[in-house]
Amino acid sequence: MSVPRISRTRYAAVGLVLATAGALALPAGTAVAAPAADSTTGPLLSYVVNTKANHGQVQKVEKAVTTLGGTVVYSYEQIGVVIARSNDTKFAEKLRQAKGVESVGASRTKGITAADQSKAEVAAEPTAAPAPGQEPYEANQWDMRQIGVDKAHKISLGSRNVTVGVLDSGVDATHEDLAPNVDASQSVSCIDGGKPNTDWKSWQPTTSDHGTHVAGTIAAAKNGKGIVGIAPNVKLAAVKVVDDGGFIYPEYAICGFVWAGEHQFKVTNNSYYVDPWMFNCPNDKDQEAITAAIRKAVAFSQRKGVLNVAAAGNENIDLAHKTTDVSSPDDTTPGTRPVTNDCLSLPTELPGVIAVSSVGVNGDKAYYSSYGKGVVTVAAPGGDRRYQLPDTPDKDGRILSTIPGNKYGYMQGTSMATPHVTGVVALLAGTFPWASPDELTDLLTSQAESHACPTAEFNPGGAGQWKATCEGGENDNGFYGAGIINAEKAVQWWR
């Protein structure tokens, strides 16, 4: 995932600028192979290998990997996925013939290197005088008032028994508004080839503000500093799945979901899509294997009681009527290819995942937000700086939240809408501790405020660039799903 843009958004904070460089971690003892004279030798790539989820079968697959000259990076026996590496261009083809191997797929198209370049987001600092009884910048949090967070906090601030996993670019655990809630014992980095690393520094942000911004919306502390999150009493676990090149490769996401399941988080926030394919199609062997592996990881987390929330994306695409992908593979040279509804955005379109679209201050679909009848579950404030401006001190239509270094800044995107939903789910999980992921989903959609499709053509700006067609009725449509979430209703039900 490189610089988030509306035209190409794996994680979705739109329009920000700062160049930095960082190292791409390699597993210990792994060398970056140079091309040899052998015609089958190519760049070093990572592979996901699917097999049955038992120790004996995984061991057989590991042996097959090494017999073919590959390296086993890490094995997830819980789900039957082996992460491997090889510079043999025929590695996947050969390994597919091994007994017990269900599918094999290259998880990237760019060769693994020792270092990579990246860009991170920088957001403007807010300016406002705090009102009596408010956090210093709470007056600028139009998004919180839109979904009734101020009223919800009179009833509940969330439960310390609830842990939220932020699968993102890392969370600044020293930030004044996050430090009270970040749980280091449950935090991890997954960017070491898909192998979990619990060292404190490994899961801190390096080249991106994104994860810290997301975390603040969910659970910035109510402590008289900066802003306030939706569920300021819950615990946050940083699960770093974005490498210093800005990419979320399949092995990182697999690691993140299995970690969430093993640690029994109540909910995870996933403001991204898995690289390098915007959509993974079943007629491609690599993409088919990627989908199978991530599907198994997500299902494992769900069986462990985790509800996963994911962004719909910022491309203004109708996910219910896919036709073309112009952004893949995004780690080398993107091309244009036809796609169908069988091609999935991961993890957003997997069963049981809450898919979130974005609205602006007026409650209307944000111009950039992707959508789709039967795909979008609910909508939430993600900001719309072009067409929907709030009556706040800064009149900024984006979302204000935390960024590293005890700072605060504005971003917009379905990445910002998603943590609003995650925060409301966290409140629900505190109110209904017995609720399963499916039950939490029912509670979430039942308390959402219905929002009908627009009666006139949706065409912000009038030029057709952001034109979209909304399908469905008031209580279930492509723009808003079951409706716009409501934090106040979520905590009132038990009273």
C-alpha positions as CSV (number, residue, x, y, z in Angstrom):
1,M,0.0,0.0,0.0
2,S,1.6,3.2,-1.2
3,V,0.3,6.8,-0.8
4,P,-3.5,6.5,-0.2
5,R,-5.4,8.2,-3.1
6,I,-9.0,8.2,-4.2
7,S,-8.0,6.5,-7.4
8,R,-6.0,3.7,-5.7
9,T,-6.9,3.1,-2.1
10,R,-5.9,0.1,-0.1
11,Y,-6.0,2.1,3.0
12,A,-8.0,5.1,2.7
13,A,-6.8,8.5,4.1
14,V,-7.1,10.8,1.1
15,G,-4.7,13.4,-0.1
16,L,-1.7,13.8,2.2
17,V,2.1,14.1,1.6
18,L,5.5,13.3,3.4
19,A,8.3,11.2,1.9
20,T,10.3,8.8,4.2
21,A,12.3,5.6,3.7
22,G,12.2,2.4,5.7
23,A,13.5,-1.1,5.8
24,L,11.5,-4.1,4.6
25,A,12.0,-6.8,7.3
26,L,13.2,-10.2,6.1
27,P,13.0,-13.4,8.2
28,A,16.2,-14.1,10.1
29,G,18.7,-16.0,8.0
30,T,17.0,-15.2,4.7
31,A,19.2,-13.8,2.0
32,V,18.0,-11.8,-0.9
33,A,18.9,-14.0,-3.9
34,A,20.5,-12.6,-7.0
35,P,19.3,-13.9,-10.4
36,A,21.4,-16.9,-11.6
37,A,22.1,-18.2,-15.0
38,D,19.4,-20.9,-14.6
39,S,16.4,-19.8,-16.7
40,T,14.0,-20.7,-13.8
41,T,15.7,-18.3,-11.4
42,G,13.9,-15.1,-10.8
43,P,13.1,-12.6,-8.1
44,L,12.6,-13.8,-4.5
45,L,8.9,-14.1,-3.9
46,S,6.6,-15.1,-1.1
47,Y,4.0,-17.8,-1.4
48,V,0.9,-18.9,0.5
49,V,0.5,-22.7,0.5
50,N,-2.9,-24.1,1.6
51,T,-3.2,-27.6,3.1
52,K,-5.2,-29.3,5.8
53,A,-5.1,-27.8,9.3
54,N,-3.2,-30.6,11.1
55,H,0.4,-30.9,12.3
56,G,1.3,-34.0,10.2
57,Q,0.0,-32.5,6.9
58,V,1.6,-29.2,7.5
59,Q,5.0,-30.9,8.2
60,K,4.7,-32.8,4.9
61,V,4.1,-29.5,3.0
62,E,7.0,-27.9,4.8
63,K,9.2,-30.8,3.6
64,A,7.9,-30.4,0.1
65,V,8.8,-26.7,0.2
66,T,12.4,-27.4,1.3
67,T,12.8,-30.3,-1.1
68,L,12.1,-27.9,-4.0
69,G,14.7,-25.5,-2.7
70,G,12.3,-23.1,-1.0
71,T,12.3,-21.6,2.5
72,V,9.6,-22.0,5.1
73,V,9.0,-18.6,6.7
74,Y,6.2,-19.6,9.1
75,S,3.4,-22.1,9.3
76,Y,-0.1,-21.5,10.7
77,E,-1.1,-25.1,11.6
78,Q,-4.4,-23.7,13.1
79,I,-5.6,-23.0,9.6
80,G,-3.3,-25.1,7.4
81,V,-1.4,-22.3,5.7
82,V,2.4,-22.3,5.1
83,I,4.2,-19.1,4.2
84,A,7.2,-19.9,1.9
85,R,9.8,-18.2,-0.2
86,S,11.6,-19.1,-3.4
87,N,13.3,-17.5,-6.3
88,D,12.4,-20.4,-8.6
89,T,9.9,-19.1,-11.2
90,K,8.3,-22.6,-11.4
91,F,8.1,-23.0,-7.7
92,A,4.3,-22.7,-7.4
93,E,3.8,-25.0,-10.4
94,K,6.0,-27.7,-8.9
95,L,4.6,-27.4,-5.4
96,R,1.1,-27.7,-6.7
97,Q,1.9,-31.3,-7.6
98,A,3.0,-32.2,-4.1
99,K,0.7,-34.6,-2.1
100,G,-1.6,-32.7,0.3
101,V,-1.1,-29.3,-1.2
102,E,-4.5,-27.8,-2.0
103,S,-3.3,-24.6,-3.6
104,V,-0.3,-22.3,-4.0
105,G,-0.1,-18.7,-4.9
106,A,2.6,-16.0,-5.1
107,S,1.5,-13.3,-2.7
108,R,3.3,-10.5,-4.6
109,T,4.6,-9.7,-8.0
110,K,7.5,-7.5,-6.8
111,G,10.7,-9.3,-5.8
112,I,11.6,-9.0,-2.1
113,T,14.4,-6.5,-1.5
114,A,16.3,-5.4,1.6
115,A,14.9,-1.9,1.5
116,D,11.9,0.0,0.1
117,Q,10.6,3.5,-0.3
118,S,7.3,4.8,1.1
119,K,5.2,7.8,1.7
120,A,3.2,8.5,4.8
121,E,0.4,10.8,5.5
122,V,0.7,14.1,7.3
123,A,-2.4,15.9,8.5
124,A,-3.1,19.5,9.5
125,E,-3.3,20.4,13.2
126,P,-6.7,21.6,14.4
127,T,-7.3,24.9,16.1
128,A,-10.2,25.3,18.5
129,A,-10.9,26.5,22.0
130,P,-12.4,23.7,24.2
131,A,-16.0,24.1,25.5
132,P,-16.6,23.5,29.2
133,G,-16.5,19.8,30.0
134,Q,-15.1,18.9,26.6
135,E,-11.8,17.6,25.3
136,P,-9.7,20.4,23.8
137,Y,-10.6,19.5,20.2
138,E,-14.0,17.9,20.7
139,A,-15.8,20.8,19.1
140,N,-14.2,19.8,15.8
141,Q,-15.5,16.2,16.1
142,W,-18.6,16.6,14.0
143,D,-18.5,12.9,13.3
144,M,-19.0,12.0,16.9
145,R,-22.1,14.2,17.3
146,Q,-23.5,12.8,14.0
147,I,-23.7,9.3,15.5
148,G,-24.6,10.3,19.0
149,V,-21.3,9.5,20.7
150,D,-21.6,12.5,23.1
151,K,-25.0,11.1,24.3
152,A,-23.7,7.5,24.4
153,H,-20.9,8.6,26.8
154,K,-23.5,9.6,29.4
155,I,-24.4,5.9,29.6
156,S,-21.2,4.0,28.8
157,L,-17.6,4.6,27.9
158,G,-17.0,1.0,27.0
159,S,-15.6,-2.0,29.0
160,R,-12.0,-2.8,29.9
161,N,-12.9,-6.4,29.1
162,V,-13.1,-5.6,25.4
163,T,-9.9,-5.6,23.3
164,V,-10.0,-4.1,19.8
165,G,-7.4,-5.1,17.3
166,V,-6.2,-2.3,15.0
167,L,-4.8,-4.2,11.9
168,D,-2.9,-1.3,10.3
169,S,0.4,0.6,10.1
170,G,1.1,0.5,13.9
171,V,-0.1,2.6,16.7
172,D,1.9,5.2,18.6
173,A,1.7,3.8,22.1
174,T,3.3,6.9,23.6
175,H,0.6,9.3,22.3
176,E,-1.0,11.2,25.2
177,D,-4.5,10.2,24.1
178,L,-3.8,6.5,23.3
179,A,-1.2,5.4,25.9
180,P,-3.9,4.7,28.6
181,N,-5.5,2.2,26.3
182,V,-2.8,0.5,24.2
183,D,-2.1,-3.0,25.5
184,A,1.5,-3.9,24.6
185,S,1.0,-7.5,25.8
186,Q,-1.5,-8.1,23.0
187,S,0.2,-6.1,20.2
188,V,2.4,-7.5,17.5
189,S,4.0,-6.9,14.1
190,C,3.2,-9.2,11.2
191,I,5.4,-7.6,8.5
192,D,8.4,-9.9,9.1
193,G,7.3,-12.1,6.3
194,G,4.1,-12.9,8.0
195,K,5.8,-14.1,11.2
196,P,4.6,-12.6,14.5
197,N,7.0,-10.3,16.3
198,T,6.0,-9.0,19.7
199,D,9.0,-6.6,20.2
200,W,7.6,-3.2,21.3
201,K,9.5,-1.3,18.5
202,S,8.3,-3.7,15.8
203,W,4.6,-2.6,16.0
204,Q,5.2,1.1,16.4
205,P,4.4,3.3,13.3
206,T,7.4,4.1,11.1
207,T,6.3,5.5,7.8
208,S,2.5,6.1,8.2
209,D,0.1,8.0,10.5
210,H,-2.8,5.9,9.4
211,G,-3.0,3.3,12.2
212,T,-2.6,5.9,14.9
213,H,-5.4,8.0,13.3
214,V,-7.7,5.0,13.2
215,A,-6.9,4.0,16.8
216,G,-7.9,7.5,18.1
217,T,-11.4,7.3,16.5
218,I,-12.0,4.0,18.2
219,A,-10.6,4.7,21.7
220,A,-8.8,8.0,22.3
221,A,-9.0,8.4,26.1
222,K,-11.4,10.8,27.8
223,N,-8.7,12.4,29.7
224,G,-8.9,16.2,29.0
225,K,-6.4,16.0,26.2
226,G,-7.0,16.3,22.4
227,I,-10.0,14.4,21.3
228,V,-12.3,11.6,22.6
229,G,-12.8,8.2,21.0
230,I,-16.1,6.3,20.6
231,A,-15.2,3.7,23.3
232,P,-12.5,5.4,25.4
233,N,-12.4,2.7,28.1
234,V,-11.7,-0.3,25.8
235,K,-8.2,-1.8,25.2
236,L,-6.4,-1.3,21.9
237,A,-4.0,-3.9,20.4
238,A,-1.7,-2.7,17.6
239,V,-1.4,-5.4,14.9
240,K,1.0,-4.0,12.3
241,V,0.2,-5.4,8.9
242,V,1.5,-2.5,6.7
243,D,5.2,-2.7,5.8
244,D,7.5,0.2,5.2
245,G,6.8,0.1,1.5
246,G,3.2,0.7,2.4
247,F,1.9,-2.8,1.4
248,I,-0.4,-5.2,3.1
249,Y,0.6,-8.5,1.6
250,P,-1.5,-11.6,2.2
251,E,0.9,-13.2,4.7
252,Y,0.7,-10.1,6.8
253,A,-3.1,-10.2,6.9
254,I,-3.1,-13.9,7.6
255,C,-0.8,-13.3,10.6
256,G,-3.0,-10.5,11.8
257,F,-6.3,-12.5,11.7
258,V,-4.8,-15.6,13.4
259,W,-3.3,-13.4,16.1
260,A,-6.7,-11.7,16.7
261,G,-8.3,-15.1,17.0
262,E,-5.6,-16.6,19.3
263,H,-5.9,-13.5,21.6
264,Q,-9.7,-13.5,21.4
265,F,-10.2,-9.9,20.4
266,K,-13.8,-8.9,20.3
267,V,-13.4,-6.9,17.1
268,T,-10.8,-5.9,14.5
269,N,-10.5,-2.8,12.3
270,N,-9.3,-3.4,8.8
271,S,-9.1,-0.1,6.9
272,Y,-7.3,-1.5,3.8
273,Y,-7.5,-4.1,1.1
274,V,-4.9,-6.8,0.7
275,D,-2.2,-6.2,-1.9
276,P,-1.2,-6.6,-4.6
277,W,-4.7,-7.3,-6.2
278,M,-7.6,-5.0,-5.7
279,F,-9.8,-8.0,-6.6
280,N,-8.7,-11.6,-6.3
281,C,-10.2,-13.7,-9.0
282,P,-10.9,-17.5,-8.9
283,N,-9.7,-18.1,-12.4
284,D,-6.1,-17.1,-11.4
285,K,-4.3,-19.8,-9.4
286,D,-2.2,-17.3,-7.4
287,Q,-5.3,-15.2,-6.5
288,E,-7.4,-18.2,-5.8
289,A,-4.8,-19.4,-3.3
290,I,-4.6,-16.0,-1.7
291,T,-8.4,-15.9,-1.2
292,A,-8.4,-19.4,0.2
293,A,-5.7,-18.6,2.8
294,I,-7.2,-15.3,3.9
295,R,-10.7,-16.8,4.0
296,K,-9.3,-19.5,6.4
297,A,-7.6,-16.9,8.6
298,V,-10.8,-14.8,8.8
299,A,-12.9,-17.8,9.5
300,F,-10.5,-18.9,12.3
301,S,-10.8,-15.5,14.0
302,Q,-14.6,-15.7,13.7
303,R,-14.7,-19.1,15.4
304,K,-12.7,-17.6,18.2
305,G,-15.3,-14.9,18.7
306,V,-13.9,-12.0,16.7
307,L,-16.0,-9.7,14.5
308,N,-14.0,-8.1,11.7
309,V,-14.9,-4.7,10.3
310,A,-13.4,-3.6,6.9
311,A,-13.5,-0.6,4.6
312,A,-15.5,-0.6,1.3
313,G,-12.8,1.4,-0.5
314,N,-12.4,4.8,-2.0
315,E,-12.6,4.2,-5.7
316,N,-16.4,5.0,-6.1
317,I,-16.8,1.4,-7.4
318,D,-20.1,-0.5,-7.3
319,L,-18.9,-3.6,-5.7
320,A,-22.1,-5.4,-6.6
321,H,-21.5,-4.8,-10.3
322,K,-17.7,-5.1,-10.9
323,T,-16.5,-4.8,-14.5
324,T,-12.9,-3.5,-14.6
325,D,-9.8,-3.4,-12.4
326,V,-7.2,-0.8,-13.4
327,S,-5.1,-0.9,-10.2
328,S,-3.5,-4.3,-10.1
329,P,-1.0,-5.5,-9.4
330,D,-0.1,-2.4,-7.4
331,D,3.4,-3.5,-6.3
332,T,4.8,-3.6,-9.9
333,T,3.0,-2.3,-13.0
334,P,-0.8,-2.0,-12.8
335,G,-2.8,-3.0,-15.8
336,T,-6.4,-3.1,-16.9
337,R,-8.3,-6.3,-16.7
338,P,-12.0,-7.4,-16.8
339,V,-13.4,-8.6,-13.4
340,T,-16.7,-10.1,-12.3
341,N,-18.5,-10.4,-9.0
342,D,-16.6,-13.6,-8.4
343,C,-13.4,-11.5,-7.9
344,L,-13.3,-10.4,-4.3
345,S,-11.8,-7.4,-2.4
346,L,-10.1,-8.9,0.6
347,P,-11.0,-9.0,3.4
348,T,-14.1,-6.7,2.8
349,E,-16.1,-9.2,0.8
350,L,-15.5,-12.3,2.8
351,P,-18.4,-13.9,4.7
352,G,-19.2,-12.4,8.1
353,V,-17.0,-9.3,7.6
354,I,-18.8,-5.9,8.2
355,A,-18.3,-3.8,5.1
356,V,-18.4,0.0,5.7
357,S,-19.2,2.8,3.3
358,S,-18.5,6.5,4.1
359,V,-20.7,9.5,4.6
360,G,-20.0,13.2,5.1
361,V,-21.4,15.7,7.6
362,N,-24.8,15.8,5.7
363,G,-25.2,12.1,6.1
364,D,-24.9,11.5,2.3
365,K,-22.5,9.1,0.6
366,A,-19.0,10.6,0.4
367,Y,-18.1,11.3,-3.2
368,Y,-15.2,8.8,-3.2
369,S,-16.8,5.9,-1.2
370,S,-17.3,2.6,-2.9
371,Y,-20.7,1.0,-2.4
372,G,-22.8,-2.0,-3.5
373,K,-26.2,-3.6,-2.7
374,G,-25.6,-6.7,-0.7
375,V,-21.9,-5.8,-0.1
376,V,-22.1,-2.7,2.2
377,T,-23.3,-3.6,5.7
378,V,-23.6,-0.2,7.3
379,A,-22.4,3.4,6.7
380,A,-20.4,5.8,9.0
381,P,-18.8,9.2,8.9
382,G,-15.6,9.1,7.0
383,G,-15.5,12.7,5.8
384,D,-16.2,14.6,2.5
385,R,-14.0,17.7,2.2
386,R,-15.3,18.6,-1.3
387,Y,-19.1,18.7,-1.0
388,Q,-20.1,18.4,2.7
389,L,-18.6,20.9,5.1
390,P,-19.5,21.0,8.8
391,D,-20.3,24.0,11.0
392,T,-17.2,23.6,13.2
393,P,-14.4,26.0,14.2
394,D,-12.2,24.7,11.4
395,K,-15.0,23.9,9.0
396,D,-13.0,20.9,7.9
397,G,-15.1,18.1,6.3
398,R,-12.6,15.4,7.2
399,I,-12.2,13.3,10.4
400,L,-10.1,14.7,13.3
401,S,-8.1,12.1,15.2
402,T,-4.7,11.3,16.7
403,I,-1.4,11.1,14.8
404,P,2.1,10.2,16.1
405,G,4.0,12.6,18.3
406,N,1.2,13.8,20.5
407,K,-0.4,15.5,17.5
408,Y,-3.8,15.6,15.9
409,G,-4.9,15.8,12.3
410,Y,-7.6,15.4,9.7
411,M,-8.0,12.6,7.2
412,Q,-10.9,11.3,5.1
413,G,-11.8,8.0,3.6
414,T,-13.6,4.7,4.2
415,S,-10.6,4.1,6.4
416,M,-11.9,6.7,8.7
417,A,-15.5,5.5,8.5
418,T,-14.5,1.9,9.5
419,P,-13.2,2.7,13.0
420,H,-16.4,4.5,13.8
421,V,-18.2,1.2,13.2
422,T,-15.5,-0.7,15.1
423,G,-15.9,1.7,18.1
424,V,-19.7,1.2,18.1
425,V,-19.2,-2.6,18.0
426,A,-16.8,-2.2,20.9
427,L,-19.5,-0.4,22.9
428,L,-22.0,-3.2,22.0
429,A,-19.5,-5.9,23.0
430,G,-19.2,-4.2,26.5
431,T,-23.0,-4.0,26.8
432,F,-23.6,-7.5,25.5
433,P,-20.5,-9.5,26.6
434,W,-22.2,-12.8,25.7
435,A,-22.8,-11.8,22.1
436,S,-21.2,-13.8,19.2
437,P,-19.9,-12.1,16.1
438,D,-23.2,-12.9,14.3
439,E,-25.2,-11.5,17.2
440,L,-23.1,-8.4,17.4
441,T,-23.7,-7.9,13.7
442,D,-27.4,-8.1,14.2
443,L,-27.2,-5.7,17.1
444,L,-25.2,-3.3,14.9
445,T,-27.5,-3.3,11.9
446,S,-30.6,-3.1,14.0
447,Q,-29.6,0.1,15.7
448,A,-28.4,1.8,12.5
449,E,-30.5,4.8,11.3
450,S,-32.2,4.0,8.0
451,H,-31.1,6.1,5.1
452,A,-32.8,5.9,1.7
453,C,-31.2,6.2,-1.7
454,P,-31.1,9.7,-3.1
455,T,-34.2,10.7,-5.0
456,A,-32.2,12.6,-7.6
457,E,-29.2,11.4,-9.6
458,F,-26.1,11.1,-7.4
459,N,-23.5,13.1,-9.3
460,P,-21.4,15.3,-6.9
461,G,-19.9,18.3,-8.8
462,G,-22.0,17.6,-11.9
463,A,-19.1,16.5,-14.1
464,G,-19.8,12.8,-13.8
465,Q,-16.5,11.9,-12.1
466,W,-18.2,10.7,-9.0
467,K,-21.5,9.6,-10.5
468,A,-23.0,6.5,-8.8
469,T,-26.3,4.5,-8.8
470,C,-27.9,3.5,-5.5
471,E,-30.0,0.3,-5.5
472,G,-32.3,-0.9,-2.8
473,G,-34.9,0.3,-0.3
474,E,-34.7,2.6,2.8
475,N,-33.5,-0.2,5.1
476,D,-31.1,-2.0,2.8
477,N,-29.4,-0.3,-0.1
478,G,-26.0,-0.1,-1.8
479,F,-25.0,3.3,-0.5
480,Y,-25.7,2.8,3.2
481,G,-26.5,-0.8,3.8
482,A,-28.7,-1.1,6.9
483,G,-28.1,2.6,7.6
484,I,-25.8,5.0,9.4
485,I,-24.6,3.6,12.8
486,N,-25.8,5.1,16.0
487,A,-23.7,4.9,19.2
488,E,-26.4,6.3,21.5
489,K,-28.8,3.5,20.5
490,A,-26.1,0.9,20.9
491,V,-25.7,1.6,24.6
492,Q,-29.3,2.3,25.4
493,W,-30.7,-1.1,24.7
494,W,-29.8,-2.6,28.1
495,R,-31.6,0.1,30.0
